[in-house]
Amino acid sequence: MKLSRIKIRRPNERTIRILKMIGIGILLLGIGAVPPPSALGRILKELTMRDTDKNRRWVRRRVYEIHRQGYVRSDKKRYALSAAGQRFVDEQKLRELKIARPKQWHQQWHIVVFDIPQEKSGVRIPFVRHLQRLGLVFYQRSVWIHAFPLEDEVREIANFYGVLPYVSFVIATHVDGSASLRKHFTVSA
């Protein structure tokens, strides 16, 4: 007899929004560990879905599925995010971070320098992926650069991965190769 593996899929956008609603305590339990009708209506409104029987069934299935996958736990009164669910929601918040682009460039380069120790090497690649997603440019090994202020966003990412003590920030008025960097960020001198 073959055992099939359960494949846990990454939740879609609407499911992520349901997880966020659970995270802020919107979703209460009804009879039989399903959301009560009033909560379903609120969820549908939040998801900009029409209030139909088909959509209500979809929401109930989604909540059941994320509960089964371990993103959500329930007590007698409400749903709450499990540790895995909270981590997923926090990662999602990191994915939504953006570096604000001011109207005028102040001719300063914002540099992130880090030296992550060997015992935390497992978070190095995810940390770097987030820097790339924010638009930072690889300058040298463990040195990333951007044209606009980024300290708050990078601190949030570094704090999430537990590497904040190993990250430093530098602001420079000149760096080698600044012509290509200005072109990349579409800023003028």
C-alpha positions in Angstrom: 0.0 0.0 0.0 1.4 3.4 -1.0 1.2 6.3 1.3 0.5 9.5 -0.4 2.0 12.7 0.9 -0.2 15.5 1.8 0.8 18.5 -0.2 0.4 21.8 1.7 -0.2 24.5 -0.8 0.5 28.2 -0.3 -2.8 29.9 0.5 -4.2 32.1 -2.3 -4.9 35.9 -1.8 -8.4 35.5 -0.4 -7.3 32.7 2.0 -4.4 35.0 3.2 -7.0 37.7 3.9 -9.1 35.2 5.9 -5.9 34.4 7.9 -5.3 38.1 8.6 -8.9 38.5 9.8 -8.4 35.5 12.1 -5.2 37.1 13.3 -7.0 40.3 14.4 -9.8 38.3 16.1 -12.7 38.9 13.7 -13.7 35.3 13.3 -15.7 33.7 16.1 -16.8 30.1 16.2 -20.3 28.9 15.6 -21.9 25.6 16.3 -19.7 22.7 15.1 -16.5 24.7 14.8 -17.6 26.7 11.8 -18.0 30.4 11.5 -21.4 31.7 12.4 -23.6 33.3 9.7 -22.8 36.8 10.9 -19.1 36.2 10.6 -19.5 34.7 7.2 -21.3 37.8 6.0 -18.5 40.0 7.3 -15.8 37.8 5.7 -17.6 37.9 2.4 -17.9 41.7 2.6 -14.2 42.0 3.4 -13.3 39.7 0.5 -15.6 41.7 -1.8 -17.6 38.6 -2.6 -21.4 38.5 -3.0 -23.3 36.9 -0.2 -24.5 33.7 -1.9 -24.8 30.1 -0.7 -22.0 29.1 -2.9 -19.6 31.8 -1.5 -20.6 30.9 2.1 -19.7 27.3 1.4 -16.4 28.4 -0.1 -15.5 30.4 3.0 -16.5 27.5 5.3 -14.3 25.2 3.2 -11.4 27.7 3.3 -11.6 28.1 7.1 -11.8 24.3 7.5 -8.8 23.8 5.2 -6.5 26.3 6.9 -7.5 24.8 10.2 -6.7 21.3 8.9 -3.4 22.5 7.6 -2.4 23.9 11.0 -2.5 27.6 10.3 -5.4 28.1 12.7 -6.4 26.6 16.0 -9.7 27.0 17.8 -10.9 27.2 21.3 -14.5 27.1 22.4 -15.2 30.7 21.3 -13.0 31.8 18.5 -10.4 30.9 15.9 -6.8 32.1 16.5 -3.7 31.8 14.5 -1.4 28.9 15.4 2.4 29.6 15.5 2.6 28.5 11.9 -0.3 30.7 10.9 1.2 33.7 12.7 4.6 33.1 11.1 2.9 32.9 7.7 1.0 36.2 8.3 4.2 37.9 9.5 6.0 36.7 6.4 3.2 38.0 4.2 3.5 41.4 5.9 7.2 41.4 5.0 6.4 40.6 1.4 4.2 43.7 1.3 6.9 46.1 2.5 8.0 48.7 0.0 10.6 51.4 0.1 9.1 54.8 -0.4 10.4 56.8 -3.3 10.6 60.5 -2.4 9.9 63.2 -5.0 13.5 64.3 -5.0 16.6 62.2 -4.5 18.9 63.6 -1.8 22.0 62.2 -3.5 22.7 59.8 -0.7 23.2 56.0 -1.0 21.7 53.9 1.6 23.8 50.8 2.3 23.0 47.7 4.2 26.0 45.7 5.5 25.6 42.4 7.4 27.6 39.6 8.8 25.3 36.8 9.8 27.1 34.2 12.0 27.4 30.5 11.0 24.8 29.3 13.5 22.2 31.6 11.8 23.2 30.8 8.2 19.8 29.2 7.5 18.2 32.6 7.4 20.8 34.2 5.2 19.1 33.3 1.9 15.6 34.3 2.9 16.9 37.6 4.4 18.7 38.3 1.1 15.6 37.4 -0.9 13.7 40.0 1.0 16.4 42.6 0.3 16.1 41.8 -3.4 12.3 42.0 -3.3 12.7 45.5 -1.8 14.8 46.5 -4.7 18.2 46.7 -3.1 21.1 46.1 -5.4 23.9 43.7 -4.7 27.1 45.7 -4.3 29.6 43.3 -2.7 29.4 40.2 -0.5 26.9 41.0 2.3 26.7 44.6 1.1 23.5 45.9 -0.6 22.6 49.4 -1.7 19.6 51.5 -2.5 19.0 55.1 -3.5 16.3 55.8 -1.0 15.9 55.5 2.8 15.3 51.9 3.8 16.3 51.5 7.4 12.8 50.9 8.9 11.9 48.2 6.3 15.2 46.4 6.6 15.1 46.5 10.4 11.7 44.9 10.3 13.0 42.1 8.1 16.2 41.6 10.1 14.2 41.5 13.3 11.8 38.9 11.9 14.8 36.6 11.1 16.6 37.4 14.3 19.6 38.9 12.6 19.2 42.6 13.5 22.3 42.7 15.7 24.4 41.6 12.7 23.0 44.3 10.3 24.5 47.8 10.0 23.4 50.8 8.0 25.6 53.3 6.2 24.7 56.5 4.3 27.2 57.6 1.7 27.4 60.5 -0.7 29.7 58.7 -3.1 30.2 55.1 -4.0 32.2 53.5 -6.9 30.0 52.7 -9.8 27.4 55.3 -8.9 26.7 56.2 -12.5 25.3 52.7 -13.2 23.4 52.8 -9.8 21.9 56.2 -10.7 20.7 54.7 -14.0 19.3 51.6 -12.3 17.3 53.7 -9.8 16.5 56.4 -12.4 17.9 59.2 -10.3 20.0 62.1 -11.5 23.0 63.7 -9.9 
